[in-house]
């Protein structure tokens, strides 16, 4: 038995929810007031022009544009039915 739960990422909607959830997690757990201040997050690497190992263009393409990526995170969008993906 594995010590953690997992859900297969097999739909684009779930991937977007998961990316947002991971980036906003420091706020959820009271570690930061602003998710972009979390130095361990890939969020800033995604919106930066600095060299990175993150597949920035691929991630941004799921959101449409960098501006849409930023807006999605700022608005903390949740799609109806996304609660089925929460393990907490």
N, C-alpha and C positions, 0 to 999 in steps of 0.2 A: 504494500500500500504506500502511495506517495504521501509525503507530509504536506502537500499543498493541493489546491484545487486548480483546475484548468478548463478552459473552454476553447475549442478549435476556432481560430479566426478564419472563417470561410465566407464572410460577406464584407463588402466594402463598408457598409454602415457600421458594422461592429468595429472595424479597424479604425474608423474616424472617432468613434466613441472611446476606444481604448487609448488612442493617441492623446485625446483631450484629457481623459482621466489620469493618465500617467503624468502629463505636464502639470495638471492642477493638484496633484496629490499632496505637495507640500502645504498648500492652503488647507486642504481637508484635514490634515493631521496637525495643524497649528504651528508648523515649522517656519512659515513665511506668510506675510500678508499679500505678497504679489508673487505669482508663480514664476515670473521672469527673473526674479532675484535669486532663485535657487541655482547655485553654481553647478550642481550635479545633473541638471536637466539638459536634454537635447533641444529644448525649445529655442534657446538663443542661437545654437548652431544652425537650426533650421532657418532662422530669419536673417542671419548674418551673411556677409559675403566673404568671411574669412575661410581659409582652407579647413576642411573637416573630413572625417571618415564617414560621417552621416550621409546617407543618400538623399541629400536635400531636395534635389529636383523631383525625385520620385515621390517623396512625402508631400511636397507642396502640390504636385499634380493631382493628388486625391482631393484637394480642397479647391482647385481651380487656379489660384494665384497666391502669392505671398500675402497680399492684403486680405484675401478671403481666409487664409490660414490664421492670421492674426485676429481678424474679426470673430472667427469661429471660437477661438480660445477666450477672447474678451467677453463674449456673450455667454460663454459656458453653455452652449446649445446642447440640448438633449433631445433625441428623437423619441417619439412615442414608441413604447415597447422596449426601450433600451434597458429597462430595469431587469429584464430577464438575464442580462449579461453580468449583473453585479453578484459577486461572491461574498460580499461582506454582509 
